[in-house]
Amino acid sequence: MAEKGKYIYDWPRPMVTVDAAVFTFSGDRVKVLLINRGSEPFKGKWALPGGFVGMDEELEDAVVRELEEETGLTGVQLEQMRTFGTIGRDPRGRMITIVFMGIATEGQTWIKAGDDAAKAQWFDIEELPEDMAFDHNEVVRFAIERLDINSRKTQD
């Protein structure tokens, strides 16, 4: 391990987070898992489960940890989907998030809010909250397109 502080530079560094776009299929309906934020910024707004990556934590471990802490959900296979980093997406400063995507199968859909999530809830993708926290409206729309629901329905 490198000596602490050996490679510290003067320029500002962005913060890094991970988010989980987790879907489930209920009959012919598709649902996405959202949390209601229990703290600022965006307290009371719906968002994808997620949070900060620890300094000694792999991205995959961080997203699994955040998903479990905020929703109680475990065992969902998650794949890195895309990075979002639009300037101004978070009022706390320059924030880059790596979004992971997964599908919760039958028996994996029990959820319970925890950590800094006031609520956790499955939302039908046709009835999403209009004004989500951060840029999560855009992130969820992108994930829905990536999900390719039509090909999923033809496989059933």
Sequence and secondary structure as in RCSB ss.txt:
>XXXX:A:sequence
MAEKGKYIYDWPRPMVTVDAAVFTFSGDRVKVLLINRGSEPFKGKWALPGGFVGMDEELEDAVVRELEEETGLTG
VQLEQMRTFGTIGRDPRGRMITIVFMGIATEGQTWIKAGDDAAKAQWFDIEELPEDMAFDHNEVVRFAIERLDIN
SRKTQD
>XXXX:A:secstr
   TTTT  SS   EEEEEEEEEEEETTEEEEEEEEE SSSSTT EE SEEE  TT  HHHHHHHHHHHHH    
  EEEEEEE  TTSSTTS EEEEEEEEE  TT       TTEEEEEEEETTS  SS STTHHHHHHHHHHHH HH
HHHHH 
